[in-house]
Amino acid sequence: MKDFLVQLDDLPDETLMSIFKKLCNFEVLYYLMDVNQRINRIARDRIFTHHLCLLEYCRIDDSSIPLSGPILDRFCSKILPEIGHQIETLYLERTSIERVLHVTNYPNLNNLGLCDIDDDKLVMFLSSDTNSVIHLFNNQILSLFISFNEKMNSCLKFNPYSPVRGTLFLGMTLETAISSTLLELHINVSDMTDFNHILDGRFDQLRILYINIDSIGIYYPYKELNKNLLPNLRIFTLCCYCTICIDSFNKSLVPFLRRMINLEELDLNINVLCYEKVIDGDILKKDIMIYMTRLYKFTFNICSTIKHRNQTNFSLNESIAKTFKIFSNDQIITSIDHFERYSKCRIYSCPYQWRTYDDITNNFRDGLFTNVTQVSLYDEHPFEDEFFLRISKSFPFMKQLKIHNLKAQQNKSNNDNQMLSTIKYPNLTRLDLLHTHDDYIELFLFNMKISLPNNLHLRGRYQSLKRVTQNFTRYITENNCTKLAALYILIVNQTDEYHIKKYFPYICIHNTGDFLLSK
């Protein structure tokens, strides 16, 4: 270590700065402060001290984990007292919040993040006049980010020019008093009830609003909706992780949007269960856009599903595309798939900016989707090897892949197929093959045309793995089995577990229900 530091000290400041930028700020401070006078001066540069995140990142599931005890001890006893006046943005994990905020003063702290916190503890933090968090909030915090351990997030920004700062009490149901100086809100809500509570008069000064909804499918006709206009709102984003019935779309979401008369930017990411007609350009124009005369940016990713009843005529992609001729400033992609029991239409604006792309079929239009990290595939026709090559090229930064296809491949290839290029998934961390034909399990485990990274987490069915591995006796020189770090599977008995561990010696076995894809 001493020789390494001597070599570092021989490098010019510009080179050292470039090297240190490759590390997290807390790593620079922890490992390099007080090494020697020169390196200490560089480590204390504003680049490494103005934004400090005192937690670590888990690559597997995008979660945050607390710093280890010795690292946190050094920060509290030595580092923070020396650089507290330089910190402008600080992210803390729930177990370290009180300790870190008490070790020193943070006169320039404007942005505070409280991560993996529960709502009871949050209310305790923000309701005590002697608490450090509420002191900061009342005097200097302009932006407060809250990440709940139930995966519910809030980002709050306050008017820096307002002379009044009200006390913030944020509960999970939003049945609380919020400061009238709130300018920006990012929040997850669980259902339509919370969705309608957000703008009931307590957030009249909002300029920017981001909402994620987990359960919007139920519509309550007896609940009178607030009809007051929202003239201050300029930017609105809605992302729904479940399906909206058309009644909720027409009777709740559309009236909600029409209140935003001065909106300038609108982003919708929703799935709608329709009866007869899919959501197209005509509906977006007459139901939403004509009520927003100042709207200049409209991005959307909308999937419409129609269950087959007695239909004889089905929508054509060409007909849907024609309804977007009025959208002259943007390129709109439309596609429709007709399955045995339902049809699904997808419309989205380009460039595609969302992190997830669900239910991709063989009808998928190739492209480059650099923002997408989570992909799911579904079809009632088989996926051939060339299809997976298209997916790898279209989603170069994909981390999570879910495949739902029970049809056997018609043109299975082998490792000697010189016509097929190597299919590379360099960033893949989680692979869900629970609802697939055995062919796809065999493809990912044994076809070396599929290139997978190490430490992969796989979910599948025990019987499928048993068949594909020939009762856990199939040993070939090259395979992807050694790439697996965890297997999520339903174990019937100890004998099954013994065979699996013998065949996959490096894996940890988990229950299939513990396999979750992050949103």
C-alpha positions in Angstrom: 0.0 0.0 0.0 2.9 2.4 0.9 4.5 1.7 -2.5 1.2 2.3 -4.3 0.8 5.7 -2.6 4.3 6.7 -3.5 3.4 5.9 -7.2 0.3 8.0 -6.9 2.2 10.9 -5.5 4.5 10.9 -8.6 1.5 11.7 -10.8 0.4 15.3 -11.7 -2.7 16.7 -10.0 -4.8 16.5 -13.2 -4.1 12.8 -13.5 -4.9 12.1 -9.8 -8.1 14.1 -10.2 -9.2 11.9 -13.2 -8.4 8.7 -11.3 -10.3 9.8 -8.2 -13.3 10.7 -10.2 -13.7 7.0 -11.1 -14.5 6.3 -7.4 -17.5 7.2 -5.4 -17.0 10.4 -3.4 -17.3 8.6 0.0 -14.5 6.2 -1.2 -12.2 9.1 -2.1 -12.8 10.7 1.3 -12.5 7.4 3.3 -9.4 6.0 1.7 -7.4 9.1 0.8 -8.0 11.8 3.4 -5.0 12.4 5.6 -2.8 10.1 3.5 -0.4 13.0 2.9 -0.8 16.8 2.6 -1.0 16.8 -1.3 -3.5 13.9 -1.7 -5.5 15.3 1.2 -5.8 18.6 -0.5 -7.1 16.9 -3.7 -9.5 14.6 -1.8 -11.0 17.7 -0.1 -11.7 19.4 -3.4 -15.4 20.5 -3.8 -15.8 17.9 -6.6 -15.6 15.2 -3.9 -17.3 17.0 -1.0 -20.3 19.0 -2.3 -22.4 15.8 -3.1 -22.0 13.0 -0.6 -23.9 9.7 -0.5 -23.2 7.8 2.7 -24.6 4.4 1.5 -23.6 1.8 -1.0 -25.4 0.6 -4.2 -26.4 -3.0 -4.8 -26.0 -3.8 -8.5 -28.3 -6.8 -8.5 -31.5 -5.1 -7.5 -30.7 -1.4 -7.6 -31.2 -1.2 -3.8 -29.2 0.8 -1.3 -27.4 -0.7 1.7 -25.8 1.1 4.7 -22.1 1.6 5.0 -20.2 -0.8 7.3 -19.6 0.2 10.9 -15.9 1.0 10.6 -16.4 3.2 7.5 -19.3 5.1 9.2 -17.3 5.5 12.4 -14.4 7.2 10.5 -16.8 9.5 8.8 -18.4 10.6 12.0 -15.3 10.9 14.1 -12.9 12.4 11.5 -14.1 13.2 8.0 -17.5 15.0 8.5 -16.3 17.4 11.1 -13.7 18.6 8.7 -15.8 18.9 5.5 -19.3 19.6 6.9 -19.2 23.2 5.7 -18.6 22.0 2.1 -21.5 19.6 1.8 -24.4 20.8 -0.3 -26.2 17.5 -1.0 -26.3 14.6 1.5 -27.9 11.2 1.2 -28.3 9.1 4.3 -29.5 5.6 5.2 -32.1 5.3 8.0 -29.8 3.7 10.5 -27.3 6.6 10.3 -29.5 9.7 9.9 -29.5 10.9 13.5 -25.8 10.1 14.1 -24.5 11.9 11.0 -26.7 15.0 11.4 -25.5 15.4 15.0 -21.7 15.1 14.5 -21.3 18.6 12.9 -22.9 21.6 11.4 -23.9 21.7 7.7 -24.3 25.4 6.9 -24.5 25.0 3.1 -26.6 21.8 3.0 -29.6 22.5 0.7 -30.5 19.0 -0.5 -31.1 16.1 1.8 -32.0 12.5 1.0 -33.4 10.0 3.6 -33.2 6.5 2.2 -34.9 3.2 3.2 -36.9 4.9 5.9 -40.3 3.9 7.3 -43.1 6.4 7.6 -43.3 6.2 11.4 -39.7 7.2 11.8 -40.1 9.9 9.2 -43.0 11.5 11.1 -40.9 11.3 14.3 -38.0 13.0 12.6 -40.1 15.8 11.2 -42.4 16.5 14.2 -39.8 17.2 16.9 -38.7 20.8 17.4 -35.4 19.6 18.7 -34.6 17.2 15.9 -31.8 18.0 13.5 -33.8 17.1 10.4 -36.6 19.5 11.2 -34.1 22.2 12.1 -32.5 21.9 8.7 -35.9 21.7 7.0 -37.1 24.9 8.6 -34.0 26.9 7.9 -32.2 25.8 4.8 -33.4 22.6 3.0 -34.8 23.3 -0.5 -35.0 19.7 -1.7 -35.9 16.7 0.4 -35.8 13.2 -1.1 -37.5 10.4 0.8 -37.1 6.7 -0.1 -39.4 4.5 1.9 -38.4 0.9 2.6 -41.9 -0.1 1.2 -40.5 1.2 -2.1 -42.6 4.4 -1.9 -40.6 7.5 -2.8 -41.1 11.2 -2.4 -39.0 14.1 -3.6 -40.0 17.5 -2.2 -38.7 20.9 -3.3 -39.5 24.2 -1.6 -39.6 27.8 -2.7 -36.2 29.3 -1.8 -37.7 32.8 -1.9 -40.5 32.3 0.5 -40.1 33.8 4.0 -42.4 31.2 5.5 -41.6 27.6 6.0 -44.3 25.4 7.3 -43.7 22.1 9.1 -43.8 19.0 6.9 -45.7 15.9 8.0 -45.7 13.2 5.3 -47.7 10.0 6.0 -48.2 7.2 3.6 -51.8 8.2 2.8 -51.1 11.9 2.3 -53.8 12.8 4.8 -51.5 15.5 6.2 -50.7 19.2 6.1 -48.0 20.1 3.5 -46.1 23.4 3.2 -47.8 25.8 0.8 -44.3 26.6 -0.6 -44.0 23.2 -2.2 -42.8 23.6 -5.8 -42.0 20.1 -6.9 -43.3 16.7 -5.9 -42.2 13.2 -6.9 -44.2 10.5 -5.2 -45.6 7.0 -5.4 -49.2 6.4 -4.4 -51.0 3.1 -4.0 -54.3 3.7 -5.7 -56.7 6.2 -7.3 -57.8 7.5 -3.9 -54.4 8.9 -3.1 -54.0 10.0 -6.7 -57.1 12.3 -6.3 -55.9 13.5 -2.9 -52.6 14.9 -4.2 -54.1 18.1 -5.7 -57.0 18.8 -3.4 -55.9 22.3 -2.5 -52.8 21.6 -0.4 -50.5 21.7 -3.4 -51.7 24.8 -5.2 -48.2 26.2 -5.8 -46.9 23.1 -7.5 -45.0 23.6 -10.7 -43.7 20.1 -11.3 -45.5 16.8 -10.4 -44.3 13.2 -10.9 -46.6 10.4 -9.8 -46.2 6.7 -9.8 -49.3 4.6 -9.2 -49.3 1.0 -8.2 -53.0 0.2 -8.3 -55.3 2.5 -10.4 -57.7 -0.1 -11.8 -60.6 0.5 -9.4 -62.9 3.5 -10.0 -65.1 4.8 -7.2 -68.1 6.6 -8.8 -69.4 7.9 -5.5 -66.2 9.8 -4.8 -66.6 13.4 -6.0 -63.5 14.6 -7.9 -61.9 18.0 -7.3 -62.6 20.2 -10.2 -60.5 23.2 -9.3 -58.1 24.3 -12.0 -54.4 23.9 -11.6 -53.0 27.0 -13.3 -49.5 26.8 -11.7 -48.6 23.3 -12.8 -46.2 23.3 -15.7 -44.8 19.7 -15.9 -46.7 16.5 -15.1 -45.5 12.9 -15.4 -47.6 9.8 -14.7 -46.3 6.3 -14.6 -48.7 3.4 -13.8 -47.4 -0.1 -13.0 -50.7 -1.7 -13.5 -53.7 -1.6 -15.9 -56.2 1.2 -16.0 -59.7 0.3 -17.0 -61.2 2.6 -19.6 -63.7 3.9 -17.0 -60.9 5.2 -14.8 -59.2 6.7 -17.9 -62.3 8.6 -18.9 -63.8 9.5 -15.6 -60.8 10.1 -13.4 -57.5 10.5 -15.3 -58.9 12.7 -18.2 -60.7 15.1 -15.9 -57.6 15.3 -13.7 -55.5 16.3 -16.8 -58.0 18.9 -18.0 -57.5 20.9 -14.8 -53.9 21.5 -15.9 -54.8 24.4 -18.3 -51.2 25.9 -18.4 -49.3 22.6 -18.6 -46.2 22.8 -20.8 -44.8 19.3 -20.6 -46.8 16.1 -20.2 -45.5 12.5 -20.0 -47.9 9.5 -19.7 -46.7 5.9 -19.3 -49.9 3.8 -18.8 -51.7 0.6 -19.7 -55.4 0.8 -20.5 -58.0 -2.0 -20.7 -60.4 -0.9 -23.4 -63.8 -2.2 -24.6 -64.0 -1.6 -28.3 -61.5 1.1 -29.4 -57.8 1.5 -28.5 -56.2 4.7 -27.3 -55.0 6.5 -30.5 -54.0 9.9 -31.7 -57.6 11.1 -32.1 -58.5 10.3 -28.5 -55.4 12.0 -27.1 -56.1 15.1 -29.2 -59.8 15.6 -28.4 -59.8 14.4 -24.8 -56.6 15.9 -23.5 -54.5 18.1 -25.8 -57.1 20.6 -26.8 -57.5 21.6 -23.1 -53.8 22.4 -22.8 -53.2 25.4 -25.1 -49.6 25.9 -23.8 -48.5 22.2 -24.2 -45.3 22.1 -26.3 -43.9 18.7 -25.2 -46.0 15.5 -25.0 -44.3 12.2 -24.5 -46.2 9.0 -24.0 -45.9 5.2 -23.9 -49.5 3.8 -23.9 -50.6 0.2 -24.3 -54.2 -0.6 -24.9 -55.7 -4.1 -24.5 -59.0 -5.2 -25.9 -60.4 -8.6 -25.0 -62.0 -10.6 -27.9 -65.7 -11.1 -27.6 -67.7 -11.3 -30.8 -65.5 -9.1 -32.9 -65.1 -9.8 -36.6 -63.2 -6.6 -37.4 -59.9 -5.8 -35.8 -57.9 -2.6 -35.8 -55.0 -2.4 -38.3 -51.7 -0.7 -37.5 -52.0 1.5 -40.6 -55.4 2.9 -39.3 -53.9 3.6 -35.9 -50.8 5.3 -37.4 -53.0 7.7 -39.5 -54.5 9.2 -36.3 -51.1 10.6 -35.5 -50.7 12.8 -38.5 -51.5 15.8 -36.4 -48.4 15.0 -34.3 -46.1 16.7 -36.8 -43.2 17.5 -34.4 -42.6 14.0 -33.1 -42.1 10.5 -34.5 -44.8 8.2 -33.2 -44.3 4.4 -33.3 -47.5 2.3 -33.4 -47.9 -1.5 -33.4 -50.7 -4.0 -32.7 -50.6 -7.7 -31.9 -53.7 -10.0 -32.2 -53.6 -12.9 -29.9 -56.1 -15.7 -29.4 -58.1 -14.0 -26.7 -57.2 -10.3 -26.9 -55.4 -7.7 -29.0 -52.7 -5.3 -27.7 -51.8 -2.0 -29.2 -48.7 0.0 -28.3 -48.1 3.7 -29.1 -45.1 5.7 -28.0 -43.2 8.8 -28.8 -39.6 8.8 -29.9 -37.0 8.8 -28.6 -38.1 6.1 -26.1 -37.2 7.5 -22.7 -38.6 4.9 -20.2 -36.6 2.3 -18.2 -39.0 -0.6 -18.9 -40.3 -2.1 -22.2 -42.8 -4.8 -21.6 -44.5 -7.6 -23.6 -42.3 -7.4 -26.7 -43.4 -9.8 -29.4 -42.0 -11.1 -32.7 -43.7 -8.1 -34.2 -41.2 -5.8 -32.4 -39.7 -3.0 -34.5 -36.0 -2.8 -34.1 -34.4 0.3 -32.7 -31.8 1.5 -30.1 -33.3 1.9 -26.6 -30.4 3.1 -24.4 -32.6 4.1 -21.5 -34.2 0.7 -21.0 -32.9 -1.6 -18.3 -35.8 -4.0 -17.8 -37.4 -6.0 -20.6 -40.1 -8.6 -20.8 -40.9 -10.8 -23.8 -44.3 -12.4 -24.6 -45.8 -14.2 -27.6 -48.0 -17.1 -28.6 -45.5 -17.9 -31.4 -42.0 -19.2 -30.7 -39.0 -16.9 -30.3 -36.2 -18.1 -32.6 -32.5 -17.4 -31.9 -32.4 -14.5 -34.3 -35.0 -12.7 -32.2 -32.8 -12.8 -29.1 -30.0 -11.3 -31.2 -32.3 -8.4 -32.2 -33.2 -7.9 -28.5 -29.5 -7.8 -27.5 -28.8 -5.1 -30.1 -31.8 -3.0 -29.3 -31.3 -3.0 -25.5 -27.5 -2.8 -24.9 -28.0 -1.8 -21.2 -30.6 -4.3 -20.3 -30.2 -5.6 -16.7 -33.4 -7.6 -16.2 -35.1 -9.9 -18.7 -38.3 -11.8 -18.4 -39.5 -14.3 -21.0 -43.0 -15.7 -21.2 -43.4 -18.1 -24.1 -44.6 -21.7 -23.9 -44.1 -22.5 -27.6 -41.1 -24.7 -28.7 -38.6 -23.2 -31.0 -38.9 -24.3 -34.6 -35.4 -23.6 -35.7 -33.1 -24.6 -32.8 -29.4 -23.8 -33.4 -26.4 -25.2 -31.8 -22.9 -24.0 -30.8 -21.6 -24.8 -34.3 -24.0 -22.5 -36.1 -21.6 -20.2 -38.0 -24.5 -18.2 -39.4 -25.6 -16.7 -36.1 -23.6 -14.0 -34.4 -22.8 -14.2 -30.7 -25.8 -12.9 -28.6 -24.4 -10.7 -25.9 -26.1 -9.6 -22.7 -23.2 -7.9 -20.9 -25.2 -6.1 -18.2 -27.8 -8.7 -17.4 -28.2 -9.4 -13.7 -31.7 -11.1 -13.5 -33.2 -13.6 -15.9 -36.8 -14.9 -15.4 -37.6 -18.2 -17.2 -40.4 -19.3 -15.0 -43.0 -19.3 -17.7 -41.1 -20.6 -20.7 -40.7 -23.7 -22.8 -37.7 -25.9 -22.0 -36.0 -24.7 -25.3 -35.4 -21.3 -23.9 -33.8 -22.6 -20.7 -31.6 -24.8 -22.8 -30.7 -21.9 -25.0 -29.5 -19.7 -22.2 -27.7 -22.4 -20.2 -26.0 -24.5 -22.9 -25.9 -22.5 -26.2 -22.6 -20.7 -26.1 -23.8 -18.3 -28.8 -25.5 -16.7 -25.8 -22.9 -14.7 -23.8 -23.9 -14.0 -20.2 -22.1 -12.1 -17.4 -21.1 -13.7 -14.1 -23.2 -13.4 -11.0 -26.5 -13.9 -12.8 -29.7 -14.5 -10.8 -32.1 -17.0 -12.5 -35.7 -17.9 -11.8 -37.1 -21.1 -13.3 -39.1 -24.4 -12.7 -37.4 -27.4 -11.1 -38.9 -29.9 -13.5 -37.8 -27.8 -16.5 -34.2 -27.6 -15.2 -34.3 -31.3 -14.5 -35.3 -32.1 -18.1 -32.9 -29.7 -19.7 -29.9 -30.9 -17.6 -30.9 -34.6 -18.2 -31.7 -35.2 -14.5 -28.6 -33.1 -13.6 -26.2 -35.3 -15.4 -25.6 -33.2 -18.5 -22.0 -32.1 -18.4 -20.4 -30.3 -21.3 -17.2 -28.4 -21.5 -18.6 -25.0 -22.2 -21.9 -23.8 -20.7 -23.4 -20.8 -18.8 -24.3 -22.7 -15.7 -21.1 -21.5 -13.9 -22.3 -17.9 -14.5 -25.2 -18.4 -12.1 -24.9 -16.8 -8.6 -28.5 -17.5 -7.4 -31.3 -19.8 -8.4 -35.0 -19.0 -7.5 -36.9 -22.2 -7.6 -39.6 -24.1 -5.8 -37.8 -27.0 -4.0 -40.0 -30.0 -3.3 -37.6 -32.0 -1.0 -34.0 -32.2 0.3 -33.1 -34.6 -2.5 -34.0 -32.1 -5.1 -31.9 -29.5 -3.3 -28.9 -31.9 -3.1 -29.0 -32.5 -6.9 -29.3 -28.8 -7.7 -26.4 -27.8 -5.5 -24.2 -30.6 -6.9 -24.9 -29.5 -10.4 -24.7 -25.7 -9.7 -22.0 -25.7 -7.0 -21.7 -21.9 -6.8 -25.3 -20.8 -6.4 -27.5 -19.8 -3.6 -31.0 -21.2 -3.7 -34.0 -19.0 -2.9 -37.7 -19.5 -3.0 -39.2 -18.5 -6.4 -41.5 -16.0 -4.7 -38.5 -13.9 -3.6 -37.5 -13.1 -7.2 -38.6 -9.5 -7.8 -37.9 -7.2 -10.7 -37.3 -3.6 -9.7 -39.5 -1.0 -11.2 
